[in-house]
């Protein structure tokens, strides 16, 4: 059974994608904060490194991900809707899980 995706609701798509981007950026921040805090306190020349600015950036990073994810996906949804109206949307095939026959193990 072939289906065509003709329209993406921009606000709903933006909300969902913002949460996904925010979660991903949060995961990156949670990995990078210990790396920054446990790294060297001085650079190659012996100058002290201000870790506070890096940590502050990594705390703000997930918020940045939410904003960029929302804006980017809302814009791309609107562009997709414009293009799909003129040329057709993405086509994909779906199959009901109950109708699938189990494959024999070889």
C-alpha positions in Angstrom: 0.0 0.0 0.0 1.6 3.2 -1.2 1.1 6.5 0.7 2.1 10.1 0.0 3.1 12.6 2.6 1.5 15.8 1.3 1.8 18.1 4.2 3.7 18.5 7.4 2.0 20.8 10.0 4.9 23.3 10.7 4.1 24.1 14.3 3.6 20.5 15.4 6.7 19.4 13.5 8.7 22.2 14.9 7.6 21.3 18.5 8.6 17.6 18.1 11.9 18.4 16.4 12.8 21.0 19.0 12.5 18.4 21.7 14.6 16.0 19.7 17.3 18.6 19.0 17.2 19.8 22.6 17.6 16.2 23.9 20.6 15.6 21.6 22.3 18.8 22.5 21.7 18.1 26.2 23.4 14.7 25.8 26.4 16.3 24.1 26.6 18.9 26.9 26.5 16.2 29.6 29.4 14.4 27.9 31.4 17.5 27.3 31.1 19.2 30.7 33.2 16.5 32.5 35.7 16.6 29.7 36.1 20.4 30.2 36.3 20.2 34.0 38.7 17.3 34.1 41.0 18.7 31.3 44.2 20.6 31.9 44.0 23.9 33.8 46.7 25.6 31.6 47.4 25.8 27.9 50.6 24.8 26.1 52.2 28.1 27.1 51.3 27.8 30.8 48.5 30.3 30.7 45.5 29.5 32.8 42.4 28.4 30.9 39.0 30.0 31.9 36.8 26.9 32.0 33.8 28.9 33.2 33.0 30.3 29.7 33.1 26.7 28.2 30.8 25.4 30.9 28.5 28.3 30.5 28.3 27.7 26.8 27.6 24.0 27.3 24.8 24.8 29.8 23.3 27.1 27.2 23.9 24.6 24.3 20.6 22.6 24.8 18.6 25.9 24.8 20.3 26.8 21.6 19.4 23.3 20.2 15.7 23.9 21.1 15.6 27.3 19.4 17.5 26.2 16.3 15.6 22.9 16.1 12.2 24.7 16.3 13.1 27.4 13.8 14.8 25.1 11.3 12.1 22.5 11.3 9.3 25.0 11.1 11.0 26.6 8.1 11.8 23.2 6.4 8.2 22.0 7.0 6.8 25.2 5.3 9.3 24.7 2.4 8.3 21.0 2.1 4.6 21.9 2.0 5.3 24.4 -0.8 7.3 21.9 -2.8 4.9 19.0 -2.2 2.0 21.0 -3.4 3.7 21.5 -6.8 5.6 18.3 -7.3 4.0 15.8 -5.0 5.1 14.6 -1.6 7.4 11.8 -0.4 6.0 8.4 -1.3 6.4 5.4 0.9 5.0 1.9 1.2 3.4 0.6 4.4 2.6 -2.9 5.4 0.4 -4.0 8.2 2.5 -6.0 10.7 -0.3 -8.7 11.1 0.0 -9.3 7.3 3.7 -10.1 7.3 4.7 -13.7 7.0 7.6 -14.7 9.2 10.8 -15.4 7.2 12.2 -18.8 7.5 15.6 -19.0 9.2 18.3 -20.3 7.0 
